[in-house]
C-alpha cells in the first residue's frame, strides 16, 4: 500500500468534535478513523466521476508533433 501525506486546514472546533466523537486522543488518529469510516460506510452515497481529459493549448513543442494531433 502506498501512503500519501495530505494537509487540510480545519477549524479547531471541528477537530475537537471529531476527537470527541471518535474517542481518539490525537488528531492524526481521529482523522484516520474518520476517513476509513467514510470509505467503508455503506450509508454513504458513492459518487461516480469521470476524469476530464485536458487538451494542450497553444503551440505544441516540435518534438511532440508526431505524438499529438
CHARMM-style PDB file with segment names, atoms N, HN, CA, C and O in Angstrom:
ATOM      1  N   UNK     1       0.848  -1.167   0.000  1.00  0.00      PROA
ATOM      2  CA  UNK     1       0.000   0.000   0.000  1.00  0.00      PROA
ATOM      3  C   UNK     1       0.897   1.234   0.000  1.00  0.00      PROA
ATOM      4  O   UNK     1       1.828   1.339   0.799  1.00  0.00      PROA
ATOM      5  N   UNK     2       0.607   2.161  -0.900  1.00  0.00      PROA
ATOM      6  HN  UNK     2      -0.149   2.077  -1.549  1.00  0.00      PROA
ATOM      7  CA  UNK     2       1.336   3.419  -0.936  1.00  0.00      PROA
ATOM      8  C   UNK     2       0.650   4.408  -0.007  1.00  0.00      PROA
ATOM      9  O   UNK     2      -0.572   4.394   0.138  1.00  0.00      PROA
ATOM     10  N   UNK     3       1.436   5.255   0.613  1.00  0.00      PROA
ATOM     11  HN  UNK     3       2.429   5.267   0.495  1.00  0.00      PROA
ATOM     12  CA  UNK     3       0.898   6.268   1.507  1.00  0.00      PROA
ATOM     13  C   UNK     3       1.089   7.646   0.906  1.00  0.00      PROA
ATOM     14  O   UNK     3       2.085   7.909   0.232  1.00  0.00      PROA
ATOM     15  N   UNK     4       0.141   8.512   1.152  1.00  0.00      PROA
ATOM     16  HN  UNK     4      -0.668   8.299   1.699  1.00  0.00      PROA
ATOM     17  CA  UNK     4       0.215   9.896   0.698  1.00  0.00      PROA
ATOM     18  C   UNK     4      -0.053  10.785   1.901  1.00  0.00      PROA
ATOM     19  O   UNK     4      -1.075  10.634   2.571  1.00  0.00      PROA
ATOM     20  N   UNK     5       0.849  11.702   2.175  1.00  0.00      PROA
ATOM     21  HN  UNK     5       1.678  11.825   1.630  1.00  0.00      PROA
ATOM     22  CA  UNK     5       0.667  12.628   3.281  1.00  0.00      PROA
ATOM     23  C   UNK     5      -0.094  13.837   2.750  1.00  0.00      PROA
ATOM     24  O   UNK     5       0.298  14.451   1.757  1.00  0.00      PROA
ATOM     25  N   UNK     6      -1.197  14.169   3.434  1.00  0.00      PROA
ATOM     26  HN  UNK     6      -1.515  13.671   4.240  1.00  0.00      PROA
ATOM     27  CA  UNK     6      -2.029  15.288   2.996  1.00  0.00      PROA
ATOM     28  C   UNK     6      -2.226  16.257   4.154  1.00  0.00      PROA
ATOM     29  O   UNK     6      -2.141  15.883   5.324  1.00  0.00      PROA
ATOM     30  N   UNK     7      -2.487  17.492   3.803  1.00  0.00      PROA
ATOM     31  HN  UNK     7      -2.556  17.795   2.852  1.00  0.00      PROA
ATOM     32  CA  UNK     7      -2.773  18.521   4.798  1.00  0.00      PROA
ATOM     33  C   UNK     7      -4.020  19.263   4.370  1.00  0.00      PROA
ATOM     34  O   UNK     7      -4.242  19.513   3.185  1.00  0.00      PROA
ATOM     35  N   UNK     8      -4.829  19.612   5.353  1.00  0.00      PROA
ATOM     36  HN  UNK     8      -4.649  19.409   6.316  1.00  0.00      PROA
ATOM     37  CA  UNK     8      -6.040  20.369   5.070  1.00  0.00      PROA
ATOM     38  C   UNK     8      -6.314  21.277   6.269  1.00  0.00      PROA
ATOM     39  O   UNK     8      -6.226  20.834   7.414  1.00  0.00      PROA
ATOM     40  N   UNK     9      -6.643  22.540   6.013  1.00  0.00      PROA
ATOM     41  HN  UNK     9      -6.715  22.900   5.083  1.00  0.00      PROA
ATOM     42  CA  UNK     9      -6.973  23.422   7.137  1.00  0.00      PROA
ATOM     43  C   UNK     9      -8.387  23.134   7.640  1.00  0.00      PROA
ATOM     44  O   UNK     9      -9.343  23.127   6.865  1.00  0.00      PROA
ATOM     45  N   UNK    10      -8.506  22.900   8.934  1.00  0.00      PROA
ATOM     46  HN  UNK    10      -7.730  22.906   9.564  1.00  0.00      PROA
ATOM     47  CA  UNK    10      -9.805  22.659   9.557  1.00  0.00      PROA
ATOM     48  C   UNK    10      -9.943  23.558  10.778  1.00  0.00      PROA
ATOM     49  O   UNK    10      -8.959  23.807  11.474  1.00  0.00      PROA
ATOM     50  N   UNK    11     -11.150  24.048  11.048  1.00  0.00      PROA
ATOM     51  HN  UNK    11     -11.949  23.846  10.483  1.00  0.00      PROA
ATOM     52  CA  UNK    11     -11.360  24.828  12.271  1.00  0.00      PROA
ATOM     53  C   UNK    11     -11.115  23.963  13.506  1.00  0.00      PROA
ATOM     54  O   UNK    11     -11.394  22.764  13.500  1.00  0.00      PROA
ATOM     55  N   UNK    12     -10.600  24.573  14.545  1.00  0.00      PROA
ATOM     56  HN  UNK    12     -10.373  25.547  14.550  1.00  0.00      PROA
ATOM     57  CA  UNK    12     -10.265  23.846  15.767  1.00  0.00      PROA
ATOM     58  C   UNK    12     -11.497  23.190  16.385  1.00  0.00      PROA
ATOM     59  O   UNK    12     -11.397  22.108  16.962  1.00  0.00      PROA
ATOM     60  N   UNK    13     -12.661  23.836  16.269  1.00  0.00      PROA
ATOM     61  HN  UNK    13     -12.742  24.715  15.801  1.00  0.00      PROA
ATOM     62  CA  UNK    13     -13.885  23.263  16.842  1.00  0.00      PROA
ATOM     63  C   UNK    13     -14.228  21.929  16.175  1.00  0.00      PROA
ATOM     64  O   UNK    13     -14.651  20.987  16.846  1.00  0.00      PROA
ATOM     65  N   UNK    14     -14.047  21.851  14.865  1.00  0.00      PROA
ATOM     66  HN  UNK    14     -13.704  22.616  14.320  1.00  0.00      PROA
ATOM     67  CA  UNK    14     -14.345  20.615  14.138  1.00  0.00      PROA
ATOM     68  C   UNK    14     -13.375  19.515  14.545  1.00  0.00      PROA
ATOM     69  O   UNK    14     -13.770  18.362  14.716  1.00  0.00      PROA
ATOM     70  N   UNK    15     -12.115  19.872  14.697  1.00  0.00      PROA
ATOM     71  HN  UNK    15     -11.794  20.808  14.558  1.00  0.00      PROA
ATOM     72  CA  UNK    15     -11.110  18.883  15.091  1.00  0.00      PROA
ATOM     73  C   UNK    15     -11.406  18.354  16.489  1.00  0.00      PROA
ATOM     74  O   UNK    15     -11.319  17.148  16.722  1.00  0.00      PROA
ATOM     75  N   UNK    16     -11.751  19.233  17.414  1.00  0.00      PROA
ATOM     76  HN  UNK    16     -11.821  20.212  17.224  1.00  0.00      PROA
ATOM     77  CA  UNK    16     -12.061  18.797  18.780  1.00  0.00      PROA
ATOM     78  C   UNK    16     -13.319  17.928  18.804  1.00  0.00      PROA
ATOM     79  O   UNK    16     -13.371  16.943  19.540  1.00  0.00      PROA
ATOM     80  N   UNK    17     -14.325  18.276  18.016  1.00  0.00      PROA
ATOM     81  HN  UNK    17     -14.283  19.076  17.418  1.00  0.00      PROA
ATOM     82  CA  UNK    17     -15.546  17.464  17.928  1.00  0.00      PROA
ATOM     83  C   UNK    17     -15.248  16.089  17.341  1.00  0.00      PROA
ATOM     84  O   UNK    17     -15.784  15.080  17.799  1.00  0.00      PROA
ATOM     85  N   UNK    18     -14.402  16.057  16.340  1.00  0.00      PROA
ATOM     86  HN  UNK    18     -13.967  16.876  15.968  1.00  0.00      PROA
ATOM     87  CA  UNK    18     -14.016  14.788  15.725  1.00  0.00      PROA
ATOM     88  C   UNK    18     -13.280  13.899  16.722  1.00  0.00      PROA
ATOM     89  O   UNK    18     -13.524  12.695  16.785  1.00  0.00      PROA
ATOM     90  N   UNK    19     -12.385  14.491  17.495  1.00  0.00      PROA
ATOM     91  HN  UNK    19     -12.186  15.470  17.444  1.00  0.00      PROA
ATOM     92  CA  UNK    19     -11.667  13.725  18.518  1.00  0.00      PROA
ATOM     93  C   UNK    19     -12.627  13.199  19.582  1.00  0.00      PROA
ATOM     94  O   UNK    19     -12.479  12.071  20.053  1.00  0.00      PROA
ATOM     95  N   UNK    20     -13.607  14.015  19.959  1.00  0.00      PROA
ATOM     96  HN  UNK    20     -13.727  14.931  19.577  1.00  0.00      PROA
ATOM     97  CA  UNK    20     -14.568  13.599  20.980  1.00  0.00      PROA
ATOM     98  C   UNK    20     -15.459  12.467  20.469  1.00  0.00      PROA
ATOM     99  O   UNK    20     -15.696  11.497  21.189  1.00  0.00      PROA
ATOM    100  N   UNK    21     -15.950  12.581  19.243  1.00  0.00      PROA
ATOM    101  HN  UNK    21     -15.758  13.369  18.659  1.00  0.00      PROA
ATOM    102  CA  UNK    21     -16.837  11.548  18.695  1.00  0.00      PROA
ATOM    103  C   UNK    21     -16.118  10.235  18.431  1.00  0.00      PROA
ATOM    104  O   UNK    21     -16.687   9.159  18.615  1.00  0.00      PROA
ATOM    105  N   UNK    22     -14.863  10.329  17.999  1.00  0.00      PROA
ATOM    106  HN  UNK    22     -14.401  11.204  17.849  1.00  0.00      PROA
ATOM    107  CA  UNK    22     -14.133   9.100  17.682  1.00  0.00      PROA
ATOM    108  C   UNK    22     -13.531   8.454  18.919  1.00  0.00      PROA
ATOM    109  O   UNK    22     -13.210   7.266  18.902  1.00  0.00      PROA
ATOM    110  N   UNK    23     -13.374   9.224  19.996  1.00  0.00      PROA
ATOM    111  HN  UNK    23     -13.634  10.189  20.010  1.00  0.00      PROA
ATOM    112  CA  UNK    23     -12.777   8.683  21.207  1.00  0.00      PROA
ATOM    113  C   UNK    23     -11.265   8.567  21.126  1.00  0.00      PROA
ATOM    114  O   UNK    23     -10.648   7.893  21.950  1.00  0.00      PROA
ATOM    115  N   UNK    24     -10.674   9.208  20.154  1.00  0.00      PROA
ATOM    116  HN  UNK    24     -11.175   9.756  19.484  1.00  0.00      PROA
ATOM    117  CA  UNK    24      -9.218   9.169  19.979  1.00  0.00      PROA
ATOM    118  C   UNK    24      -8.594  10.392  20.643  1.00  0.00      PROA
ATOM    119  O   UNK    24      -9.233  11.436  20.773  1.00  0.00      PROA
ATOM    120  N   UNK    25      -7.336  10.247  21.060  1.00  0.00      PROA
ATOM    121  HN  UNK    25      -6.817   9.399  20.953  1.00  0.00      PROA
ATOM    122  CA  UNK    25      -6.656  11.341  21.743  1.00  0.00      PROA
ATOM    123  C   UNK    25      -5.907  12.261  20.797  1.00  0.00      PROA
ATOM    124  O   UNK    25      -5.721  13.438  21.102  1.00  0.00      PROA
ATOM    125  N   UNK    26      -5.477  11.751  19.661  1.00  0.00      PROA
ATOM    126  HN  UNK    26      -5.629  10.794  19.413  1.00  0.00      PROA
ATOM    127  CA  UNK    26      -4.684  12.573  18.750  1.00  0.00      PROA
ATOM    128  C   UNK    26      -5.498  12.923  17.509  1.00  0.00      PROA
ATOM    129  O   UNK    26      -6.419  12.205  17.118  1.00  0.00      PROA
ATOM    130  N   UNK    27      -5.132  14.037  16.910  1.00  0.00      PROA
ATOM    131  HN  UNK    27      -4.384  14.620  17.228  1.00  0.00      PROA
ATOM    132  CA  UNK    27      -5.813  14.486  15.694  1.00  0.00      PROA
ATOM    133  C   UNK    27      -5.575  13.494  14.566  1.00  0.00      PROA
ATOM    134  O   UNK    27      -6.482  13.186  13.793  1.00  0.00      PROA
ATOM    135  N   UNK    28      -4.349  12.998  14.480  1.00  0.00      PROA
ATOM    136  HN  UNK    28      -3.612  13.248  15.108  1.00  0.00      PROA
ATOM    137  CA  UNK    28      -4.000  12.057  13.412  1.00  0.00      PROA
ATOM    138  C   UNK    28      -4.857  10.798  13.483  1.00  0.00      PROA
ATOM    139  O   UNK    28      -5.365  10.339  12.460  1.00  0.00      PROA
ATOM    140  N   UNK    29      -5.021  10.241  14.666  1.00  0.00      PROA
ATOM    141  HN  UNK    29      -4.609  10.614  15.497  1.00  0.00      PROA
ATOM    142  CA  UNK    29      -5.833   9.033  14.818  1.00  0.00      PROA
ATOM    143  C   UNK    29      -7.310   9.308  14.541  1.00  0.00      PROA
ATOM    144  O   UNK    29      -7.991   8.491  13.921  1.00  0.00      PROA
ATOM    145  N   UNK    30      -7.799  10.452  14.998  1.00  0.00      PROA
ATOM    146  HN  UNK    30      -7.245  11.115  15.502  1.00  0.00      PROA
ATOM    147  CA  UNK    30      -9.207  10.791  14.776  1.00  0.00      PROA
ATOM    148  C   UNK    30      -9.500  10.990  13.293  1.00  0.00      PROA
ATOM    149  O   UNK    30     -10.516  10.510  12.791  1.00  0.00      PROA
ATOM    150  N   UNK    31      -8.617  11.692  12.592  1.00  0.00      PROA
ATOM    151  HN  UNK    31      -7.791  12.082  13.000  1.00  0.00      PROA
ATOM    152  CA  UNK    31      -8.814  11.894  11.154  1.00  0.00      PROA
ATOM    153  C   UNK    31      -8.703  10.586  10.385  1.00  0.00      PROA
ATOM    154  O   UNK    31      -9.466  10.340   9.451  1.00  0.00      PROA
ATOM    155  N   UNK    32      -7.757   9.755  10.778  1.00  0.00      PROA
ATOM    156  HN  UNK    32      -7.137   9.955  11.536  1.00  0.00      PROA
ATOM    157  CA  UNK    32      -7.586   8.471  10.110  1.00  0.00      PROA
ATOM    158  C   UNK    32      -8.834   7.606  10.268  1.00  0.00      PROA
ATOM    159  O   UNK    32      -9.305   7.004   9.303  1.00  0.00      PROA
ATOM    160  N   UNK    33      -9.357   7.548  11.469  1.00  0.00      PROA
ATOM    161  HN  UNK    33      -8.975   8.037  12.253  1.00  0.00      PROA
ATOM    162  CA  UNK    33     -10.564   6.752  11.705  1.00  0.00      PROA
ATOM    163  C   UNK    33     -11.755   7.312  10.926  1.00  0.00      PROA
ATOM    164  O   UNK    33     -12.557   6.544  10.394  1.00  0.00      PROA
ATOM    165  N   UNK    34     -11.878   8.631  10.853  1.00  0.00      PROA
ATOM    166  HN  UNK    34     -11.227   9.254  11.285  1.00  0.00      PROA
ATOM    167  CA  UNK    34     -12.985   9.245  10.118  1.00  0.00      PROA
ATOM    168  C   UNK    34     -12.898   8.941   8.626  1.00  0.00      PROA
ATOM    169  O   UNK    34     -13.912   8.654   7.991  1.00  0.00      PROA
ATOM    170  N   UNK    35     -11.708   9.001   8.073  1.00  0.00      PROA
ATOM    171  HN  UNK    35     -10.884   9.234   8.589  1.00  0.00      PROA
ATOM    172  CA  UNK    35     -11.538   8.727   6.644  1.00  0.00      PROA
ATOM    173  C   UNK    35     -11.841   7.266   6.340  1.00  0.00      PROA
ATOM    174  O   UNK    35     -12.555   6.972   5.381  1.00  0.00      PROA
ATOM    175  N   UNK    36     -11.307   6.345   7.143  1.00  0.00      PROA
ATOM    176  HN  UNK    36     -10.727   6.584   7.921  1.00  0.00      PROA
ATOM    177  CA  UNK    36     -11.582   4.925   6.913  1.00  0.00      PROA
ATOM    178  C   UNK    36     -13.064   4.617   7.073  1.00  0.00      PROA
ATOM    179  O   UNK    36     -13.605   3.796   6.332  1.00  0.00      PROA
ATOM    180  N   UNK    37     -13.727   5.260   8.026  1.00  0.00      PROA
ATOM    181  HN  UNK    37     -13.288   5.927   8.628  1.00  0.00      PROA
ATOM    182  CA  UNK    37     -15.161   5.047   8.198  1.00  0.00      PROA
ATOM    183  C   UNK    37     -15.928   5.563   6.981  1.00  0.00      PROA
ATOM    184  O   UNK    37     -16.856   4.909   6.505  1.00  0.00      PROA
ATOM    185  N   UNK    38     -15.542   6.726   6.482  1.00  0.00      PROA
ATOM    186  HN  UNK    38     -14.788   7.258   6.868  1.00  0.00      PROA
ATOM    187  CA  UNK    38     -16.219   7.301   5.318  1.00  0.00      PROA
ATOM    188  C   UNK    38     -16.076   6.401   4.099  1.00  0.00      PROA
ATOM    189  O   UNK    38     -17.024   6.237   3.331  1.00  0.00      PROA
ATOM    190  N   UNK    39     -14.902   5.821   3.921  1.00  0.00      PROA
ATOM    191  HN  UNK    39     -14.132   5.955   4.546  1.00  0.00      PROA
ATOM    192  CA  UNK    39     -14.664   4.961   2.762  1.00  0.00      PROA
ATOM    193  C   UNK    39     -15.465   3.669   2.849  1.00  0.00      PROA
ATOM    194  O   UNK    39     -15.984   3.192   1.840  1.00  0.00      PROA
ATOM    195  N   UNK    40     -15.568   3.101   4.040  1.00  0.00      PROA
ATOM    196  HN  UNK    40     -15.146   3.487   4.860  1.00  0.00      PROA
ATOM    197  CA  UNK    40     -16.197   1.785   4.171  1.00  0.00      PROA
ATOM    198  C   UNK    40     -17.671   1.833   4.578  1.00  0.00      PROA
ATOM    199  O   UNK    40     -18.317   0.785   4.612  1.00  0.00      PROA
ATOM    200  N   UNK    41     -18.217   2.990   4.883  1.00  0.00      PROA
ATOM    201  HN  UNK    41     -17.692   3.841   4.855  1.00  0.00      PROA
ATOM    202  CA  UNK    41     -19.596   3.085   5.363  1.00  0.00      PROA
ATOM    203  C   UNK    41     -20.584   2.792   4.229  1.00  0.00      PROA
ATOM    204  O   UNK    41     -20.499   3.408   3.166  1.00  0.00      PROA
ATOM    205  N   UNK    42     -21.519   1.860   4.443  1.00  0.00      PROA
ATOM    206  HN  UNK    42     -21.588   1.360   5.306  1.00  0.00      PROA
ATOM    207  CA  UNK    42     -22.482   1.534   3.383  1.00  0.00      PROA
ATOM    208  C   UNK    42     -23.564   2.608   3.209  1.00  0.00      PROA
ATOM    209  O   UNK    42     -24.266   2.606   2.197  1.00  0.00      PROA
ATOM    210  N   UNK    43     -23.710   3.516   4.165  1.00  0.00      PROA
ATOM    211  HN  UNK    43     -23.139   3.517   4.986  1.00  0.00      PROA
ATOM    212  CA  UNK    43     -24.753   4.539   4.086  1.00  0.00      PROA
ATOM    213  C   UNK    43     -24.332   5.761   3.273  1.00  0.00      PROA
ATOM    214  O   UNK    43     -25.163   6.608   2.946  1.00  0.00      PROA
ATOM    215  N   UNK    44     -23.061   5.850   2.952  1.00  0.00      PROA
ATOM    216  HN  UNK    44     -22.386   5.161   3.217  1.00  0.00      PROA
ATOM    217  CA  UNK    44     -22.567   6.975   2.163  1.00  0.00      PROA
ATOM    218  C   UNK    44     -22.864   6.707   0.694  1.00  0.00      PROA
ATOM    219  O   UNK    44     -22.576   5.624   0.183  1.00  0.00      PROA
ATOM    220  N   UNK    45     -23.441   7.693   0.019  1.00  0.00      PROA
ATOM    221  HN  UNK    45     -23.675   8.572   0.434  1.00  0.00      PROA
ATOM    222  CA  UNK    45     -23.738   7.551  -1.403  1.00  0.00      PROA
ATOM    223  C   UNK    45     -22.428   7.656  -2.185  1.00  0.00      PROA
ATOM    224  O   UNK    45     -21.706   8.647  -2.082  1.00  0.00      PROA
ATOM    225  N   UNK    46     -22.144   6.639  -2.951  1.00  0.00      PROA
ATOM    226  HN  UNK    46     -22.731   5.834  -3.035  1.00  0.00      PROA
ATOM    227  CA  UNK    46     -20.921   6.624  -3.746  1.00  0.00      PROA
ATOM    228  C   UNK    46     -21.096   7.537  -4.955  1.00  0.00      PROA
ATOM    229  O   UNK    46     -22.138   7.515  -5.609  1.00  0.00      PROA
ATOM    230  N   UNK    47     -20.095   8.321  -5.245  1.00  0.00      PROA
ATOM    231  HN  UNK    47     -19.248   8.338  -4.713  1.00  0.00      PROA
ATOM    232  CA  UNK    47     -20.134   9.259  -6.358  1.00  0.00      PROA
ATOM    233  C   UNK    47     -19.254   8.720  -7.469  1.00  0.00      PROA
ATOM    234  O   UNK    47     -18.062   8.479  -7.274  1.00  0.00      PROA
ATOM    235  N   UNK    48     -19.849   8.534  -8.627  1.00  0.00      PROA
ATOM    236  HN  UNK    48     -20.817   8.729  -8.785  1.00  0.00      PROA
ATOM    237  CA  UNK    48     -19.094   8.088  -9.798  1.00  0.00      PROA
ATOM    238  C   UNK    48     -18.674   9.323 -10.577  1.00  0.00      PROA
ATOM    239  O   UNK    48     -19.513  10.132 -10.977  1.00  0.00      PROA
ATOM    240  N   UNK    49     -17.396   9.461 -10.786  1.00  0.00      PROA
ATOM    241  HN  UNK    49     -16.715   8.804 -10.462  1.00  0.00      PROA
ATOM    242  CA  UNK    49     -16.898  10.599 -11.546  1.00  0.00      PROA
ATOM    243  C   UNK    49     -16.066  10.109 -12.711  1.00  0.00      PROA
ATOM    244  O   UNK    49     -15.524   9.004 -12.692  1.00  0.00      PROA
ATOM    245  N   UNK    50     -15.977  10.937 -13.703  1.00  0.00      PROA
ATOM    246  HN  UNK    50     -16.417  11.834 -13.718  1.00  0.00      PROA
ATOM    247  CA  UNK    50     -15.112  10.631 -14.830  1.00  0.00      PROA
ATOM    248  C   UNK    50     -13.993  11.653 -14.857  1.00  0.00      PROA
ATOM    249  O   UNK    50     -14.165  12.801 -14.448  1.00  0.00      PROA
ATOM    250  N   UNK    51     -12.877  11.226 -15.333  1.00  0.00      PROA
ATOM    251  HN  UNK    51     -12.738  10.293 -15.666  1.00  0.00      PROA
ATOM    252  CA  UNK    51     -11.723  12.097 -15.372  1.00  0.00      PROA
ATOM    253  C   UNK    51     -11.799  12.987 -16.605  1.00  0.00      PROA
ATOM    254  O   UNK    51     -12.031  12.507 -17.714  1.00  0.00      PROA
ATOM    255  N   UNK    52     -11.606  14.262 -16.408  1.00  0.00      PROA
ATOM    256  HN  UNK    52     -11.417  14.652 -15.507  1.00  0.00      PROA
ATOM    257  CA  UNK    52     -11.635  15.205 -17.514  1.00  0.00      PROA
ATOM    258  C   UNK    52     -10.265  15.219 -18.175  1.00  0.00      PROA
ATOM    259  O   UNK    52      -9.245  15.432 -17.521  1.00  0.00      PROA
ATOM    260  N   UNK    53     -10.261  14.990 -19.467  1.00  0.00      PROA
ATOM    261  HN  UNK    53     -11.090  14.817 -19.998  1.00  0.00      PROA
ATOM    262  CA  UNK    53      -9.008  14.987 -20.215  1.00  0.00      PROA
ATOM    263  C   UNK    53      -8.800  16.387 -20.760  1.00  0.00      PROA
ATOM    264  O   UNK    53      -9.614  16.902 -21.527  1.00  0.00      PROA
ATOM    265  N   UNK    54      -7.703  16.989 -20.354  1.00  0.00      PROA
ATOM    266  HN  UNK    54      -7.042  16.571 -19.732  1.00  0.00      PROA
ATOM    267  CA  UNK    54      -7.430  18.336 -20.840  1.00  0.00      PROA
ATOM    268  C   UNK    54      -6.591  18.265 -22.104  1.00  0.00      PROA
ATOM    269  O   UNK    54      -5.695  17.430 -22.227  1.00  0.00      PROA
ATOM    270  N   UNK    55      -6.889  19.137 -23.023  1.00  0.00      PROA
ATOM    271  HN  UNK    55      -7.617  19.816 -22.923  1.00  0.00      PROA
ATOM    272  CA  UNK    55      -6.147  19.184 -24.277  1.00  0.00      PROA
ATOM    273  C   UNK    55      -5.101  20.284 -24.188  1.00  0.00      PROA
ATOM    274  O   UNK    55      -5.292  21.305 -23.527  1.00  0.00      PROA
ATOM    275  N   UNK    56      -3.999  20.046 -24.868  1.00  0.00      PROA
ATOM    276  HN  UNK    56      -3.844  19.216 -25.404  1.00  0.00      PROA
ATOM    277  CA  UNK    56      -2.955  21.066 -24.893  1.00  0.00      PROA
ATOM    278  C   UNK    56      -3.447  22.279 -25.664  1.00  0.00      PROA
ATOM    279  O   UNK    56      -4.105  22.153 -26.697  1.00  0.00      PROA
ATOM    280  N   UNK    57      -3.124  23.433 -25.154  1.00  0.00      PROA
ATOM    281  HN  UNK    57      -2.589  23.535 -24.315  1.00  0.00      PROA
ATOM    282  CA  UNK    57      -3.477  24.670 -25.835  1.00  0.00      PROA
ATOM    283  C   UNK    57      -2.211  25.341 -26.326  1.00  0.00      PROA
ATOM    284  O   UNK    57      -1.123  25.126 -25.792  1.00  0.00      PROA
ATOM    285  N   UNK    58      -2.371  26.138 -27.330  1.00  0.00      PROA
ATOM    286  HN  UNK    58      -3.255  26.313 -27.764  1.00  0.00      PROA
ATOM    287  CA  UNK    58      -1.237  26.909 -27.817  1.00  0.00      PROA
ATOM    288  C   UNK    58      -0.315  26.082 -28.696  1.00  0.00      PROA
ATOM    289  O   UNK    58      -0.680  25.012 -29.183  1.00  0.00      PROA
ATOM    290  N   UNK    59       0.859  26.594 -28.881  1.00  0.00      PROA
ATOM    291  HN  UNK    59       1.156  27.464 -28.486  1.00  0.00      PROA
ATOM    292  CA  UNK    59       1.849  25.957 -29.741  1.00  0.00      PROA
ATOM    293  C   UNK    59       2.410  24.706 -29.083  1.00  0.00      PROA
ATOM    294  O   UNK    59       2.775  24.712 -27.907  1.00  0.00      PROA
ATOM    295  N   UNK    60       2.470  23.653 -29.850  1.00  0.00      PROA
ATOM    296  HN  UNK    60       2.173  23.648 -30.805  1.00  0.00      PROA
ATOM    297  CA  UNK    60       2.981  22.391 -29.328  1.00  0.00      PROA
ATOM    298  C   UNK    60       4.473  22.288 -29.626  1.00  0.00      PROA
ATOM    299  O   UNK    60       4.923  22.750 -30.674  1.00  0.00      PROA
ATOM    300  N   UNK    61       5.242  21.691 -28.725  1.00  0.00      PROA
ATOM    301  HN  UNK    61       4.876  21.316 -27.873  1.00  0.00      PROA
ATOM    302  CA  UNK    61       6.670  21.522 -28.976  1.00  0.00      PROA
ATOM    303  C   UNK    61       6.910  20.656 -30.210  1.00  0.00      PROA
ATOM    304  O   UNK    61       6.153  19.723 -30.479  1.00  0.00      PROA
ATOM    305  N   UNK    62       7.955  20.968 -30.951  1.00  0.00      PROA
ATOM    306  HN  UNK    62       8.570  21.726 -30.733  1.00  0.00      PROA
ATOM    307  CA  UNK    62       8.251  20.249 -32.192  1.00  0.00      PROA
ATOM    308  C   UNK    62       8.503  18.766 -31.956  1.00  0.00      PROA
ATOM    309  O   UNK    62       8.145  17.937 -32.793  1.00  0.00      PROA
ATOM    310  N   UNK    63       9.111  18.425 -30.836  1.00  0.00      PROA
ATOM    311  HN  UNK    63       9.403  19.098 -30.156  1.00  0.00      PROA
ATOM    312  CA  UNK    63       9.412  17.022 -30.588  1.00  0.00      PROA
ATOM    313  C   UNK    63       8.168  16.199 -30.286  1.00  0.00      PROA
ATOM    314  O   UNK    63       8.241  14.970 -30.261  1.00  0.00      PROA
ATOM    315  N   UNK    64       7.028  16.842 -30.057  1.00  0.00      PROA
ATOM    316  HN  UNK    64       6.968  17.840 -30.078  1.00  0.00      PROA
ATOM    317  CA  UNK    64       5.781  16.123 -29.802  1.00  0.00      PROA
ATOM    318  C   UNK    64       4.850  16.093 -31.010  1.00  0.00      PROA
ATOM    319  O   UNK    64       3.759  15.528 -30.924  1.00  0.00      PROA
ATOM    320  N   UNK    65       5.249  16.684 -32.127  1.00  0.00      PROA
ATOM    321  HN  UNK    65       6.135  17.143 -32.196  1.00  0.00      PROA
ATOM    322  CA  UNK    65       4.327  16.810 -33.261  1.00  0.00      PROA
ATOM    323  C   UNK    65       3.887  15.467 -33.819  1.00  0.00      PROA
ATOM    324  O   UNK    65       2.783  15.364 -34.352  1.00  0.00      PROA
ATOM    325  N   UNK    66       4.724  14.424 -33.712  1.00  0.00      PROA
ATOM    326  HN  UNK    66       5.621  14.508 -33.279  1.00  0.00      PROA
ATOM    327  CA  UNK    66       4.349  13.106 -34.225  1.00  0.00      PROA
ATOM    328  C   UNK    66       3.422  12.356 -33.267  1.00  0.00      PROA
ATOM    329  O   UNK    66       2.722  11.433 -33.684  1.00  0.00      PROA
ATOM    330  N   UNK    67       3.409  12.741 -31.995  1.00  0.00      PROA
ATOM    331  HN  UNK    67       3.978  13.491 -31.656  1.00  0.00      PROA
ATOM    332  CA  UNK    67       2.624  12.032 -30.992  1.00  0.00      PROA
ATOM    333  C   UNK    67       1.275  12.678 -30.719  1.00  0.00      PROA
ATOM    334  O   UNK    67       0.329  12.000 -30.321  1.00  0.00      PROA
ATOM    335  N   UNK    68       1.183  13.985 -30.930  1.00  0.00      PROA
ATOM    336  HN  UNK    68       1.952  14.536 -31.253  1.00  0.00      PROA
ATOM    337  CA  UNK    68      -0.041  14.719 -30.610  1.00  0.00      PROA
ATOM    338  C   UNK    68      -0.677  15.219 -31.895  1.00  0.00      PROA
ATOM    339  O   UNK    68      -0.010  15.788 -32.760  1.00  0.00      PROA
ATOM    340  N   UNK    69      -1.968  14.997 -32.000  1.00  0.00      PROA
ATOM    341  HN  UNK    69      -2.509  14.535 -31.298  1.00  0.00      PROA
ATOM    342  CA  UNK    69      -2.684  15.507 -33.170  1.00  0.00      PROA
ATOM    343  C   UNK    69      -3.460  16.735 -32.810  1.00  0.00      PROA
ATOM    344  OT1 UNK    69      -4.131  17.314 -33.664  1.00  0.00      PROA
TER     345      UNK     69
END
